[in-house]
């Protein structure tokens, strides 16, 4: 199972493996407290190395005025088409998304009208139910980060969907590039470049994991007025990570939204897992 499989569309990528899915030793045991303990220790170790090799960046109060305009909302409901492309394969899926800002993300992934997986992403953990294979995963973000090869958290996932700047209160410095402004930040073991366009929206996000040199780039496009605010109806994510043999593996994910609603009315986040999967020791 490739390292990218646990990123935001973890459930989507697991579904993309279909009935041929082969769960790696790390993922298969990630439900147990042991892997989470190992993951936390590994993340702490990598973070400690990162702190030694990354110099803190200094901030100027005036730079805060250059930050991109965030999408303000309470609840979001969207329907999208996802194209997942690797060197070997290309697959297309329908993904329904619901979100409570800064709190909860729900995704339902289907192909040809059949639901294959459902995912629930909270601030502290990731829950995945792969209906097609009857498998359930309960992961901490430390576990996700170890499997991914760089640090992943809820802020990054939310940014992927709505195009908001993931980290606000970090030291940063500013670089001007033609009509764009780049806010450079450091968050633990990762360096982040936020490219802000002339429309004051986040145009590009580059996340670089310093210890591993793994990279993720998000490009936000097709900004359209939605409830009098701009929303990126198209985005492209490029994952460039090293596999277990230290070879670069590139994955390209394209997201096209067909419908997006920003709501004040609370949404439901249905997530039901069979009891036998929640309590595998119970007969």
C-alpha positions, -999 to 999 in steps of 0.1 A, spaced: 0 0 0 15 33 -11 24 59 15 -1 84 0 -30 61 9 -38 78 43 -39 114 31 -71 134 31 -89 110 7 -76 81 27 -110 64 24 -110 73 -13 -76 58 -19 -84 26 1 -116 23 -20 -95 28 -52 -77 -5 -44 -110 -23 -45 -111 -59 -36 -74 -62 -43 -65 -40 -13 -35 -53 6 -32 -37 40 4 -30 51 16 -41 85 16 -5 97 -20 1 86 -33 -32 97 -21 -27 133 -29 10 134 -61 4 153 -41 -8 184 -26 16 210 8 1 202 12 17 167 0 50 180 26 50 207 53 41 181 40 67 158 41 94 185 76 85 194 87 86 157 70 119 150 86 134 181 120 121 170 116 136 135 103 169 149 133 172 172 156 167 142 136 192 122 139 219 149 177 216 147 179 221 110 151 247 105 159 283 115 128 301 129 114 328 106 107 363 119 73 380 116 64 416 110 30 428 122 24 444 87 26 410 72 -6 400 88 -24 424 64 -10 403 35 -27 370 46 -52 356 22 -90 361 27 -104 330 43 -137 314 34 -159 320 63 -188 296 69 -204 274 95 -213 243 75 -203 232 40 -219 206 17 -204 197 -16 -203 172 -44 -172 166 -64 -155 144 -90 -120 131 -81 -94 118 -106 -67 99 -89 -37 94 -112 -4 75 -107 21 62 -131 3 29 -132 -34 38 -129 -61 64 -133 -95 62 -116 -124 86 -113 -148 88 -83 -177 108 -69 -171 122 -35 -197 138 -13 -183 161 14 -198 177 45 -179 199 69 -184 218 102 -157 244 100 -126 238 123 -143 207 137 -154 178 115 -151 165 79 -172 137 64 -167 121 30 -186 95 11 -169 79 -18 -186 61 -46 -181 47 -81 -207 38 -107 -234 47 -81 -221 23 -54 -208 36 -21 -173 22 -14 -161 40 16 -170 66 42 -145 87 62 -149 109 93 -121 133 101 -121 151 135 -95 174 150 -79 144 168 -84 113 147 -94 97 114 -121 70 111 -125 50 79 -151 24 70 -144 6 37 -178 -10 30 -167 -29 -1 -142 -50 19 -158 -47 54 -128 -31 70 -126 -3 96 -96 19 106 -93 42 136 -62 63 133 -45 92 151 -28 119 130 5 107 143 -1 74 126 -13 91 95 19 113 95 42 82 98 24 64 70 23 95 48 60 104 53 52 140 65 31 156 91 -6 157 84 -33 173 106 -69 186 104 -58 221 93 -41 207 61 -72 186 53 -96 216 57 -73 237 36 -74 211 8 -112 214 6 -119 251 10 -85 268 1 -79 285 34 -45 292 48 -39 262 71 -18 280 98 -23 315 109 -2 322 140 32 311 128 63 331 122 65 340 86 83 361 60 71 376 28 83 373 -8 68 391 -37 67 372 -70 52 393 -98 16 399 -89 16 372 -62 27 373 -25 43 342 -9 40 338 29 67 314 40 61 296 73 75 268 94 52 244 114 72 218 133 89 196 108 73 211 77 80 243 57 50 259 41 48 284 12 14 301 9 10 319 -25 -16 346 -24 -30 358 -57 -43 393 -66 -78 383 -55 -64 379 -20 -72 341 -21 -48 313 -16 -36 303 -50 -10 277 -42 1 258 -11 35 240 -10 42 217 20 77 204 23 87 179 50 123 188 58 136 155 72 123 134 43 121 159 15 86 147 7 65 173 -9 28 182 -15 16 210 -37 -20 222 -39 -31 245 -67 -65 263 -63 -83 274 -95 -116 284 -110 -126 309 -82 -163 315 -84 -186 337 -64 -205 317 -38 -227 335 -13 -207 367 -23 -173 351 -15 -148 334 -38 -146 296 -37 -121 274 -57 -143 251 -77 -112 233 -90 -80 222 -74 -50 200 -81 -29 181 -55 5 168 -64 21 143 -39 58 136 -44 70 111 -17 96 84 -14 86 48 -10 102 21 11 130 17 -15 137 55 -14 123 60 -49 101 90 -57 64 82 -62 42 108 -78 4 110 -74 -18 136 -90 -53 142 -76 -77 165 -94 -108 178 -77 -138 193 -96 -168 206 -76 -202 204 -93 -221 218 -63 -210 236 -31 -234 250 -4 -223 272 25 -249 268 53 -258 280 87 -281 251 94 -263 221 111 -257 191 89 -258 154 98 -226 133 96 -238 97 93 -211 72 101 -222 37 110 -198 8 115 -209 -28 121 -205 -38 158 -183 -67 149 -157 -43 134 -158 -20 164 -154 -49 188 -135 -76 168 -129 -97 199 -166 -100 205 -184 -129 188 
